Amino acid sequence: MKKYLKRDNHVDLLAINRAKERIWNLISGLMMVTVDGSFRFFAAMHRDDDFIECAFIVLDIEAGTAKIDPYTLGPPDDAEK
């Protein structure tokens, strides 16, 4: 943030907001792929709640099939707090 703060204490809120949006766009939809492309991890984060949708995707190139194991991460239930 030092880059956006000047010595006269003037804060460039527009520049900070643009940086925040770039970071959010980077992490809101994430896909990681192994070198051979047979295994993928996908995660999608939403702005309006605390849930993260994820899936492990295993491709069988020879058979032309894919196995998708979805799961969701979120806050604990009230009963667990």
ChimeraX attribute file (.defattr): number of C-alpha atoms within 10 A of each C-alpha:
attribute: neighborCount
match mode: 1-to-1
recipient: residues
	/A:1	9
	/A:2	7
	/A:3	8
	/A:4	14
	/A:5	14
	/A:6	11
	/A:7	7
	/A:8	6
	/A:9	8
	/A:10	9
	/A:11	14
	/A:12	12
	/A:13	11
	/A:14	10
	/A:15	14
	/A:16	15
	/A:17	11
	/A:18	11
	/A:19	14
	/A:20	12
	/A:21	12
	/A:22	12
	/A:23	11
	/A:24	14
	/A:25	12
	/A:26	10
	/A:27	13
	/A:28	14
	/A:29	15
	/A:30	13
	/A:31	13
	/A:32	12
	/A:33	12
	/A:34	9
	/A:35	8
	/A:36	6
	/A:37	12
	/A:38	13
	/A:39	16
	/A:40	16
	/A:41	17
	/A:42	15
	/A:43	19
	/A:44	15
	/A:45	18
	/A:46	12
	/A:47	9
	/A:48	6
	/A:49	9
	/A:50	10
	/A:51	14
	/A:52	17
	/A:53	15
	/A:54	19
	/A:55	17
	/A:56	17
	/A:57	17
	/A:58	16
	/A:59	16
	/A:60	13
	/A:61	10
	/A:62	6
	/A:63	7
	/A:64	7
	/A:65	10
	/A:66	13
	/A:67	12
	/A:68	13
	/A:69	11
	/A:70	13
	/A:71	11
	/A:72	11
	/A:73	12
	/A:74	10
	/A:75	11
	/A:76	8
	/A:77	7
	/A:78	6
	/A:79	5
	/A:80	6
	/A:81	6
